[in-house]
């Protein structure tokens, strides 16, 4: 369920950034603009529809690929040798964990990166600098600044979580054979009994 929840949250964020995007000088929805009565501020890159639609498509492709891989693991015939049912179950469970952790890692990494970039653009558009002689003063618009900082923090947390899941997937994949081999000695003994 975790990859599905992450994918759904990512799509919701992309729809949100798409709805808040503005057209750039080429007419592409990949910037964010905040306009007041006398001034406006624009920041880019911003994951509007220009970047959001391909990211939604990639998310769907990843979800379908994950489901196909999990289906393949479950649909493969079990080992035809008597007494090896537990080894087969362990191998399938380990393979399923690797696939799920890898897809979760990929989702978290590009969700985190996209959220961080959206937050940076939102924070930039919320900050206005005014020259006063030799110094500059900054004015911050709310709630844009709070949203931008929150997206950047969320993006960093998600990306770090993605790296943790990647390490967990690698660890599971590298120890899968050892785990199954350590149980392999128990199968012939059970078969003899």
N, C-alpha and C positions, 0 to 999 in steps of 0.2 A: 504493500500500500504506500510506502514512503515515496518511491519514485512517482507514483500517480499524483500524490498530494503536491510534491515539489513541482511537477510539470504543470499542474493546474494553477498553482500560485504564480509560476513564471508567466504563463499565458495571461493571467489576470493583470500582472504588472505590465506586460507588453501592450495589452489593450489600453490600459491607463496611460502609458506613455504615448501611444498612438493617438489617443483622443486629445492629449494636451500638446501635441507637436504642432509646429508652425512650418510653413513653406519657406525654404531658403531662396536665394536669388535664382536658382534653377527650377523652382517650383516643386522641389522634393521635400517631403515631410520628414525632415531630419534635424530640426533645430527647435529650441524652446524660446518663446518670446514672452516677456512680461511688459505690458504697456500701461503707462499712467497717462494723466491728462497732458503733460508736456514732454515726457520722455518715454523711451522704450529701451529695453535691454534684450539682447539675443545671445544665446550660447549654443555651442555645438561642439562635439557630436552629441546627439541626443537620440535615443532609440525610439524614434517615432515610427510611423508606418513603413518608412523606407527600409529601416533595419528590422523592425518588428515582425513584418510578414515573413521574411526568410527565417527568422529565429523561431517563429511559431511552426513553420514547416519543418525545420530541423528537429524541433521538440516532438512533433508527431512522428517523424521518421524514426527517431530514437525510441519512442514508446512502442511503435509497431515492431521494430527490430528486437527490442527486449522481449516482447510478448512472443515473437516467433522463436527466439532462442530458448525461452523457457518452455514453450510448447514442444520444441524439438527434444529437449532433455526429458520431458515427461512422456513423449510418444515413442522414444527409442525402446526397443525390446530389452527386457532384463536379461541378465546373464543366464544361459540355459543350463548352467552347472548347478546341481543340487548342493545346498549348503552355503551358497554364495549370495543369498538374498540380502543379508545384512550389509555385505560389502557393496553390493549394487545400490542399496538405499543410501549408504554413506556417500558414495561417489556422486549420486544424483543430488543429494542435499548440499554437498560441497560445491558442485557445479552451479547449482541454483544460487547459492550465496555469492559466488564470484560474479555471475552475470548481474545480479541485483545490485551488488556494491559498485560494480563498474558503471552501470547506467545511472545510479544515484550520484556517483562522483561526477560524471559528465554533466548531468543536470545542474548540480550545485555549482560547478566551476563556471559554466557559462551564464547561469542565473546570477551568481555573485559578481562576475565581471560586468554584466549588463547593468545590474543595479548600481554598482559603483560608478560607472560612466554616467548613468542617468542622474545619480546624486550629485556628481561633480558639475554637470551642466546646470542642474537646478540650483545648486549653491552659487555658481558663477552668475547666473541670471538674477539672483536675489541680492547680489552685492553691487552697489553703485559707488564709484569713487568720484569725489569732487575735489578739484584743485583749489587750494586757498593759499595763494602766494607760492612759497617753496614746499609746502606740505600738502598732503592729500588726506582727506577724511573719507571714511567709508560709511555708507548707509546700508542697512540690511533690511530687506523686505521680509515680512512674515506673512503667511506660514511657509513661503518658498524656501527660506533658509533652513528652517527646522526639517522640512521634508527632504531637502538635499543632503543635509548632514545625516539624517536617519537612513536614507538610501545608501550612503557611502558606508556607514557602519554595518548595515545589514549585508551589503555586498561583500565587505571584508570577512565578516563572520561566515557567510555562505561559501566563499572561496576557500577559506581555511578548512571548513567542514568537508568540502569536496576533496581537498588533499588528504584529509584523514581517511575518508572512504576509499580513496585510491590506494593508500597504503594498506588499508584493511583488505581490499580486494587482492592486492599483490601478495600479502601474507597468507591469505586463505588459499590462493592459487598455488603458491610455492609449498605450502605444507599439506595440501590435499593428498598428494601421492603418499607422503610419509604417514599421514593419518590412516589412510586406507591400508597401506602395507603393514602397519602395526596391528591392524585388526585382521589381516589376512591369515596370520598364524592361528588365530582362534577359529577360523572357518573350517580348516581341515580337521582340527580336533573335534569340533562339533559334528562334522560329517562322519568321523569314525565312531562316535558314541551312539 
